[in-house]
Amino acid sequence: MDRLSRSTLDGLPAAVARPAYDRAALRTGIVHLGIGAFHRAHMAAYTDAVLAEDPRWGILGASLRSPGTRDALAPQDGLYALAVRDAAGERVRVVGSVARLLVAPEDPGALLDAMSAQDTRIVSLTVTEKGYCHRPATGELDEEHPDVVHDLARPEAPRSAPGFIVEALRRRRAAGLPFFAALCCDNLPHNGATLKRVLVRFAALRDPALGRAVEAELRCPSTMVDRIVPATTEADRDGVSAALGARDAWPIMTEPFTQWVIEDDFPLGRPAWDRAGATFVRDVAPFELAKLRMLNGSHSTLAYLGYLAGHETVADAMAAPGFAALVRGLMLDEAAPTLPPVPGLDPAAYADDLIRRFENPALRHRTWQIAMDGTQKLPQRLLGTARDRLAAGASIDRLALGIAAWMRYACGRDERGAPIDLRDPLADELRRRTAGAAGAGPLADALFGLDTVFGRDLPAEPRFTQAVVAALSGLMRDGAAATVARFGDRV
């Protein structure tokens, strides 16, 4: 089977949608850091839909760590298939908006040159929560982070996203070029403000004058992004390649639903993403908070409890006793009451939509995949909601169960004693803290000591610690499946 590429594009089946523009005419207007699956299912797809009317917004995708994406897509001229799946079947399109690919560790200078080029007007990011080198509990730059220490010492060869962005801004300033907009597309609270806070501090550590310029001139629009994107399997590769009649080394699987809410603050212009379905607003915060607390909070709760109960995918967990009732109660009884009014959002209807998406049998979203990087995700997905509930004198039963499930998962062994492949930037610290912690109380105390996760306020609040320890005791005594089933029965 021939490889998907420019030369095979015209021979694809008629049912496969393909780029409706001349890819040779694309210019690089966007440099994207973190060219992973979510970006290719989301921002790259929105951009692909509007390039026919404005080819200035081609994407240069850069990997900050692994060459895997470049190695898969470069022989395909950057083309890849996006397969949208639900119970009704699969629809496949070929996306062509990624015009160039780089691997930052191989040639950091080439990436800095691209970010410093006059045509580059947006630098966007999907580097996951841990990629911002910040402290999740506070949103501040982690000045002791190894990559931050390295990048301050060797700014011409950075490793981190903040290091690359600040050095590119310095170069643009020296060349008399205006700053690009820095567009965060990760699940961070107030993600634009968080990104700017990190960048301003990093720049100030390099040069106080540069820090002042970044604070005064850089625009970091906030966004809310939403689309479920499971990891691609070999079966996915084979199935999509068969549908194309050409081999695609890294197709992307996703759901029909997609949402992108963006603060409209782009001083050098932007693509007409609204024509592809994005929503531009003045204030993203209400949308972002609703998504973080109702979708992401319940997703993480499902992931930890589902994994511990032996469910490989979210859909498997949702089909088991008690899980649907638990997440519906988490969304409507504990998360939704903490939200400000969100334009156009009916919390009950939103919860119904989310549950239907979680139950999608065609989307094999692994619980293990969602469970990764828990120390980076918990503060915004569950702990912020818990703080607001406690401040209101309200219960946190379901939130506490999700937090307790993460603690049980962080021990590194499942309920049958098998090792868990624990992927987390604090994995070594988690192993050190949980080693020898026998019983719910000692285990919880060991993890409550993670200031970067829990801060200092929650471990000092008895209503919080008692609720989490009680939930953890039940999980350790009865197991996740029985706990969730019983919890579902009582709600």
FIDREN-583809 format. One record per residue (C-alpha): x, y, z. Coordinates in Angstrom, 2 decimals. Example, Ala and Ser with C-alpha at 12.3 -4.5 7.8 and 13.67 -1.06 7.14 Angstrom:
// FIDREN-583809
MARSE X Y Z
MARSE 12.30 -4.50 7.80
MARSE 13.67 -1.06 7.14
This chain:
// FIDREN-583809
MARSE X Y Z
MARSE 0.00 0.00 0.00
MARSE 1.37 3.44 -0.96
MARSE 1.89 6.07 1.75
MARSE -0.50 8.98 2.15
MARSE 1.22 12.01 0.58
MARSE 0.76 14.77 -1.98
MARSE 1.31 12.25 -4.75
MARSE -1.46 9.90 -3.54
MARSE -3.97 12.58 -2.48
MARSE -5.87 12.72 -5.76
MARSE -6.32 8.95 -5.81
MARSE -8.15 8.71 -2.47
MARSE -11.76 7.48 -2.47
MARSE -14.39 10.10 -3.22
MARSE -15.92 9.71 0.25
MARSE -12.69 10.99 1.87
MARSE -12.65 14.79 2.21
MARSE -9.34 16.46 1.42
MARSE -7.80 19.96 1.53
MARSE -9.69 22.43 -0.65
MARSE -6.70 24.70 -1.23
MARSE -3.28 24.75 -2.87
MARSE -0.87 23.57 -0.15
MARSE 2.08 24.89 -2.15
MARSE 0.73 28.42 -1.61
MARSE 0.65 28.16 2.20
MARSE 2.75 30.52 4.29
MARSE 3.66 29.87 7.91
MARSE 1.58 32.21 10.04
MARSE 1.33 29.90 13.06
MARSE 4.07 28.07 14.92
MARSE 2.55 25.42 17.16
MARSE 4.45 23.92 20.10
MARSE 3.34 20.39 20.95
MARSE 2.16 18.83 17.70
MARSE 0.26 16.01 19.38
MARSE -3.04 14.27 18.80
MARSE -5.26 16.91 20.38
MARSE -3.85 19.74 18.29
MARSE -4.29 17.74 15.11
MARSE -7.92 16.93 15.97
MARSE -8.74 20.45 17.07
MARSE -6.85 23.62 16.11
MARSE -5.25 22.15 12.99
MARSE -8.67 20.97 11.81
MARSE -10.25 24.40 12.38
MARSE -7.36 26.00 10.50
MARSE -7.61 23.50 7.65
MARSE -11.23 24.53 7.14
MARSE -10.39 28.21 6.49
MARSE -7.12 28.07 4.52
MARSE -8.88 28.17 1.16
MARSE -9.81 31.80 1.78
MARSE -6.53 32.85 3.44
MARSE -3.38 30.74 2.89
MARSE -1.25 32.92 5.20
MARSE -2.07 30.75 8.20
MARSE -0.22 27.51 7.49
MARSE 1.09 25.75 10.60
MARSE 4.64 24.80 11.47
MARSE 4.30 22.06 14.07
MARSE 7.13 21.53 16.54
MARSE 7.67 18.67 18.96
MARSE 9.52 19.72 22.10
MARSE 10.57 16.18 23.01
MARSE 10.01 13.20 20.73
MARSE 10.53 12.96 16.95
MARSE 7.63 10.52 16.60
MARSE 5.13 12.88 14.99
MARSE 7.70 14.32 12.57
MARSE 8.91 10.85 11.63
MARSE 5.34 9.75 10.92
MARSE 4.13 12.82 9.04
MARSE 7.19 14.15 7.18
MARSE 7.08 11.28 4.62
MARSE 3.40 12.16 4.20
MARSE 4.14 15.83 3.46
MARSE 2.43 16.69 6.75
MARSE -0.87 15.14 5.69
MARSE -2.87 12.91 8.03
MARSE -6.35 11.48 8.32
MARSE -8.86 12.65 10.93
MARSE -11.44 9.93 11.62
MARSE -14.63 11.06 13.37
MARSE -16.35 8.15 15.11
MARSE -19.64 7.51 16.82
MARSE -22.29 4.79 16.88
MARSE -23.36 5.76 13.36
MARSE -19.97 4.94 11.88
MARSE -16.79 6.71 10.79
MARSE -16.17 9.76 8.59
MARSE -12.63 10.38 7.35
MARSE -11.02 13.59 6.10
MARSE -7.42 14.42 5.26
MARSE -6.05 17.52 6.99
MARSE -3.36 19.57 5.26
MARSE -2.84 22.62 7.48
MARSE 0.46 21.34 8.95
MARSE 2.88 22.52 6.30
MARSE 6.18 21.96 8.15
MARSE 7.43 19.88 11.07
MARSE 10.39 20.34 13.40
MARSE 11.82 18.52 16.41
MARSE 13.11 21.14 18.82
MARSE 15.93 19.15 20.50
MARSE 17.44 18.32 17.11
MARSE 17.73 21.97 16.05
MARSE 16.46 24.54 18.56
MARSE 17.85 27.30 16.36
MARSE 15.56 26.37 13.47
MARSE 12.51 26.58 15.73
MARSE 13.62 29.92 17.15
MARSE 14.17 31.23 13.62
MARSE 10.63 30.21 12.66
MARSE 9.13 31.84 15.76
MARSE 11.13 35.00 15.09
MARSE 10.12 35.25 11.41
MARSE 8.06 38.25 10.35
MARSE 5.25 36.08 8.93
MARSE 4.72 34.30 12.26
MARSE 1.87 36.08 14.00
MARSE 0.65 33.39 16.41
MARSE 2.58 30.90 18.53
MARSE 0.15 28.36 19.95
MARSE 0.64 25.58 22.48
MARSE -0.72 22.18 23.46
MARSE 2.09 20.98 25.72
MARSE -0.17 19.59 28.52
MARSE -0.32 21.09 31.97
MARSE 3.20 19.99 32.88
MARSE 4.71 21.76 29.85
MARSE 4.30 25.22 31.37
MARSE 6.91 24.59 34.10
MARSE 4.58 26.12 36.64
MARSE 3.25 25.22 40.06
MARSE -0.34 24.04 39.49
MARSE -1.52 25.06 42.96
MARSE -0.52 28.71 42.40
MARSE -0.07 29.18 38.64
MARSE 3.40 30.66 39.20
MARSE 6.58 29.75 37.32
MARSE 8.47 26.94 39.02
MARSE 11.86 28.59 39.14
MARSE 13.48 25.36 40.33
MARSE 12.17 23.30 37.43
MARSE 15.16 21.64 35.69
MARSE 14.15 22.97 32.27
MARSE 13.76 26.50 33.62
MARSE 17.18 26.34 35.24
MARSE 18.67 25.05 31.97
MARSE 16.95 27.64 29.78
MARSE 18.02 30.56 31.95
MARSE 21.60 29.34 31.71
MARSE 21.47 28.51 27.98
MARSE 18.77 30.72 26.43
MARSE 20.03 30.11 22.89
MARSE 19.22 26.38 23.16
MARSE 16.05 26.15 25.24
MARSE 14.18 22.99 26.21
MARSE 10.91 24.34 27.57
MARSE 7.97 26.09 25.95
MARSE 8.51 29.23 28.10
MARSE 12.20 29.18 27.19
MARSE 11.48 29.05 23.46
MARSE 8.79 31.72 23.59
MARSE 10.79 34.21 25.64
MARSE 13.92 33.81 23.53
MARSE 11.84 34.30 20.36
MARSE 10.26 37.43 21.87
MARSE 13.72 38.75 22.74
MARSE 14.87 38.21 19.16
MARSE 11.80 39.91 17.72
MARSE 12.27 42.88 20.04
MARSE 15.93 43.16 19.01
MARSE 14.91 43.04 15.33
MARSE 12.19 45.67 15.77
MARSE 9.38 43.16 15.06
MARSE 6.11 43.21 17.02
MARSE 5.37 40.35 19.37
MARSE 3.22 37.47 18.13
MARSE 0.16 36.42 20.12
MARSE 0.84 33.43 22.41
MARSE -2.22 31.18 22.34
MARSE -2.60 28.50 25.03
MARSE -4.86 25.59 24.04
MARSE -4.35 23.49 27.18
MARSE -6.65 22.85 30.13
MARSE -5.29 25.43 32.54
MARSE -7.44 27.75 34.66
MARSE -7.40 31.24 33.10
MARSE -4.99 29.73 30.60
MARSE -4.07 32.95 28.82
MARSE -3.37 34.79 32.09
MARSE -1.47 31.78 33.46
MARSE 0.70 31.60 30.34
MARSE 1.44 35.31 30.48
MARSE 2.30 35.17 34.18
MARSE 4.80 32.39 33.51
MARSE 6.32 34.19 30.53
MARSE 6.62 37.56 32.26
MARSE 8.41 36.02 35.21
MARSE 10.71 33.95 33.00
MARSE 11.54 37.02 30.90
MARSE 12.20 39.12 34.01
MARSE 14.62 36.49 35.32
MARSE 16.53 36.79 32.05
MARSE 16.42 40.58 31.83
MARSE 14.19 42.96 33.82
MARSE 13.72 45.20 30.77
MARSE 12.60 42.23 28.69
MARSE 10.20 41.27 31.47
MARSE 8.66 44.72 31.41
MARSE 8.29 44.60 27.62
MARSE 6.62 41.19 27.72
MARSE 4.23 42.37 30.43
MARSE 3.31 45.50 28.48
MARSE 3.15 44.18 24.92
MARSE 2.51 40.44 24.76
MARSE -1.06 39.28 24.16
MARSE -2.04 35.84 25.48
MARSE -5.70 35.25 24.56
MARSE -7.51 32.80 26.80
MARSE -9.26 29.82 25.24
MARSE -11.55 26.95 26.10
MARSE -10.91 23.82 24.05
MARSE -13.04 20.69 23.98
MARSE -12.80 17.49 21.98
MARSE -12.17 13.93 23.12
MARSE -9.14 12.45 21.36
MARSE -8.06 8.92 22.30
MARSE -4.59 7.61 21.58
MARSE -4.22 6.01 18.15
MARSE -3.84 2.21 18.14
MARSE -2.43 -0.14 15.53
MARSE -5.98 -1.25 14.78
MARSE -6.87 2.41 14.14
MARSE -3.94 2.77 11.75
MARSE -4.94 -0.32 9.85
MARSE -8.62 0.62 9.66
MARSE -8.06 4.19 8.53
MARSE -5.41 3.16 6.02
MARSE -7.88 0.67 4.54
MARSE -10.49 3.42 4.22
MARSE -7.95 5.67 2.49
MARSE -6.43 3.03 0.25
MARSE -3.10 4.52 1.38
MARSE -1.00 3.99 4.48
MARSE -1.26 6.68 7.17
MARSE 1.38 6.20 9.86
MARSE -0.44 8.37 12.42
MARSE -4.13 9.06 11.83
MARSE -6.16 10.73 14.58
MARSE -9.39 9.38 16.07
MARSE -11.97 11.73 17.57
MARSE -15.65 12.33 18.30
MARSE -18.12 14.47 16.31
MARSE -18.32 17.10 19.06
MARSE -15.82 19.96 19.00
MARSE -15.81 23.35 20.71
MARSE -13.39 26.26 20.79
MARSE -14.09 29.50 22.65
MARSE -11.43 32.19 22.15
MARSE -10.77 35.63 23.58
MARSE -10.50 37.87 20.54
MARSE -7.16 39.56 21.23
MARSE -4.79 39.08 18.28
MARSE -2.88 42.28 17.47
MARSE -1.33 40.84 14.29
MARSE -4.51 39.22 13.02
MARSE -5.87 35.68 13.12
MARSE -7.52 33.09 10.90
MARSE -11.29 33.26 10.47
MARSE -11.72 30.30 12.83
MARSE -15.27 31.44 13.58
MARSE -16.23 30.36 10.04
MARSE -15.18 26.85 11.04
MARSE -17.29 26.92 14.21
MARSE -15.09 28.64 16.81
MARSE -16.68 31.27 19.08
MARSE -14.91 34.55 19.78
MARSE -15.83 36.26 23.05
MARSE -14.54 38.98 25.34
MARSE -14.42 36.73 28.41
MARSE -13.62 33.03 28.17
MARSE -13.50 32.44 31.93
MARSE -17.10 31.22 32.48
MARSE -16.87 28.73 29.59
MARSE -13.45 27.52 30.74
MARSE -14.56 27.03 34.33
MARSE -17.66 25.07 33.30
MARSE -15.60 22.77 31.12
MARSE -12.81 22.24 33.65
MARSE -15.19 21.45 36.49
MARSE -18.01 19.58 34.76
MARSE -16.19 17.78 31.93
MARSE -12.57 17.50 33.04
MARSE -13.36 16.95 36.70
MARSE -15.77 14.11 35.95
MARSE -13.42 12.71 33.28
MARSE -10.55 12.43 35.78
MARSE -12.87 10.92 38.39
MARSE -14.02 8.37 35.82
MARSE -10.44 7.62 34.82
MARSE -9.11 6.83 38.30
MARSE -12.15 4.93 39.53
MARSE -12.63 3.19 36.18
MARSE -9.01 2.08 35.99
MARSE -9.07 0.75 39.55
MARSE -12.32 -1.09 38.82
MARSE -10.68 -2.81 35.83
MARSE -12.28 -0.82 32.99
MARSE -9.99 -0.12 30.05
MARSE -12.06 2.68 28.51
MARSE -14.37 5.46 29.63
MARSE -17.26 3.86 27.75
MARSE -16.65 0.58 29.59
MARSE -16.73 2.40 32.93
MARSE -19.91 4.28 32.03
MARSE -21.65 0.97 31.33
MARSE -20.79 -0.39 34.80
MARSE -23.12 -0.01 37.81
MARSE -23.09 3.37 39.47
MARSE -20.66 5.27 37.24
MARSE -23.20 7.29 35.23
MARSE -25.09 8.24 38.37
MARSE -21.88 9.22 40.13
MARSE -20.63 11.54 37.38
MARSE -24.06 13.09 36.85
MARSE -24.21 13.89 40.56
MARSE -20.65 15.24 40.49
MARSE -21.51 17.53 37.59
MARSE -24.90 18.82 38.74
MARSE -24.82 18.62 42.54
MARSE -21.22 19.60 43.25
MARSE -19.59 21.25 40.20
MARSE -22.46 23.24 38.63
MARSE -23.39 25.16 41.82
MARSE -19.86 26.65 41.89
MARSE -20.15 28.13 38.40
MARSE -21.04 31.70 37.45
MARSE -23.70 32.15 34.77
MARSE -22.38 30.89 31.43
MARSE -23.95 32.39 28.30
MARSE -26.09 29.78 26.57
MARSE -25.28 27.00 29.05
MARSE -28.00 24.89 30.68
MARSE -26.06 22.76 33.20
MARSE -28.52 19.86 33.06
MARSE -28.46 19.74 29.26
MARSE -24.66 20.08 29.29
MARSE -24.40 17.16 31.71
MARSE -26.64 15.06 29.45
MARSE -24.45 15.87 26.46
MARSE -21.28 15.00 28.37
MARSE -22.67 11.65 29.50
MARSE -23.64 10.79 25.93
MARSE -20.10 11.65 24.82
MARSE -18.56 9.54 27.59
MARSE -20.78 6.63 26.57
MARSE -19.73 6.77 22.89
MARSE -18.90 3.10 22.19
MARSE -16.90 3.89 19.05
MARSE -14.37 6.04 20.92
MARSE -11.98 3.85 22.88
MARSE -10.62 6.49 25.23
MARSE -8.44 4.63 27.71
MARSE -8.80 5.43 31.39
MARSE -5.03 5.12 31.74
MARSE -4.50 7.87 29.16
MARSE -6.74 10.32 31.05
MARSE -5.14 9.34 34.37
MARSE -1.69 10.58 33.34
MARSE -0.17 13.69 34.97
MARSE -2.62 13.73 37.86
MARSE -0.52 16.07 39.99
MARSE -0.86 18.68 37.23
MARSE -4.58 18.13 36.62
MARSE -6.11 17.78 40.08
MARSE -5.81 21.44 41.18
MARSE -7.97 22.82 38.39
MARSE -10.22 19.82 37.78
MARSE -11.26 18.88 41.33
MARSE -9.50 20.89 44.04
MARSE -10.73 24.32 42.97
MARSE -14.30 23.02 43.01
MARSE -13.73 21.53 46.46
MARSE -12.46 24.88 47.76
MARSE -15.56 26.67 46.54
MARSE -17.88 24.01 47.95
MARSE -16.19 24.18 51.35
MARSE -16.36 27.97 51.35
MARSE -20.11 27.66 50.77
MARSE -20.46 25.12 53.59
MARSE -21.52 22.45 51.08
MARSE -20.66 18.76 50.85
MARSE -17.81 17.37 48.73
MARSE -18.66 13.64 48.80
MARSE -18.18 12.97 45.09
MARSE -15.19 15.29 44.76
MARSE -13.56 13.57 47.72
MARSE -14.09 10.19 46.07
MARSE -12.36 11.36 42.89
MARSE -9.42 12.76 44.88
MARSE -9.20 9.57 46.94
MARSE -9.20 7.49 43.74
MARSE -6.22 9.47 42.50
MARSE -4.43 8.78 45.79
MARSE -5.15 5.07 45.47
MARSE -3.93 5.13 41.86
MARSE -0.80 7.10 42.82
MARSE 0.32 4.18 44.99
MARSE 1.42 2.55 41.73
MARSE -0.37 -0.80 42.17
MARSE -3.91 -1.69 41.22
MARSE -6.44 -3.55 43.35
MARSE -5.03 -6.89 42.26
MARSE -1.50 -5.89 43.16
MARSE -0.33 -5.44 39.55
MARSE 1.96 -2.45 38.85
MARSE 0.47 0.68 37.34
MARSE 2.47 2.46 34.64
MARSE 2.41 5.74 36.56
MARSE 3.05 8.64 34.18
MARSE 3.45 11.88 36.09
MARSE 6.19 14.53 36.33
MARSE 6.21 13.88 40.10
MARSE 6.19 10.09 39.74
MARSE 9.38 9.62 41.74
MARSE 8.08 11.86 44.51
MARSE 4.78 9.96 44.56
MARSE 6.62 6.65 44.91
MARSE 8.74 8.01 47.72
MARSE 5.78 9.40 49.62
MARSE 3.52 6.37 49.22
MARSE 6.15 3.71 49.97
MARSE 5.28 2.07 53.26
MARSE 2.20 4.24 53.86
MARSE -0.16 1.62 55.30
MARSE -3.80 2.57 55.58
MARSE -5.90 5.45 54.30
MARSE -4.85 8.00 56.93
MARSE -1.08 7.68 56.49
MARSE -1.40 7.51 52.70
MARSE -3.55 10.63 52.55
MARSE -1.26 12.51 54.93
MARSE 1.76 11.63 52.79
MARSE 0.11 13.04 49.67
MARSE -1.48 16.05 51.37
MARSE 2.12 17.18 51.91
MARSE 2.45 17.97 48.19
MARSE 2.17 21.76 48.39
MARSE 2.36 22.11 44.61
MARSE -0.85 20.10 44.36
MARSE -2.92 20.80 47.47
MARSE -1.46 24.12 48.58
MARSE -1.35 24.71 52.30
MARSE -4.99 25.54 52.85
MARSE -6.69 22.23 51.99
MARSE -4.49 19.99 54.18
MARSE -5.29 22.35 57.08
MARSE -9.06 22.08 56.53
MARSE -10.53 19.17 58.55
MARSE -13.72 19.03 56.46
MARSE -11.58 18.37 53.40
MARSE -9.10 15.91 54.88
MARSE -11.77 13.93 56.73
MARSE -13.91 13.57 53.60
MARSE -10.97 12.39 51.50
MARSE -9.70 9.95 54.13
MARSE -13.20 8.50 54.55
MARSE -13.51 8.01 50.79
MARSE -10.05 6.49 50.58
MARSE -10.84 4.10 53.45
MARSE -13.91 2.86 51.59
MARSE -11.95 2.38 48.37
MARSE -9.20 0.43 50.12
MARSE -11.68 -1.69 52.01
MARSE -14.29 -2.41 49.33
MARSE -12.62 -1.67 45.99
MARSE -13.62 0.84 43.33
MARSE -16.35 -1.18 41.60
MARSE -18.32 -1.86 44.80
MARSE -17.79 1.69 46.07
MARSE -19.09 3.26 42.89
MARSE -22.00 0.84 42.59
MARSE -23.07 1.56 46.16
MARSE -22.53 5.30 45.67
MARSE -24.66 5.20 42.55
MARSE -27.43 3.39 44.39
MARSE -27.67 6.04 47.09
MARSE -27.73 8.97 44.68
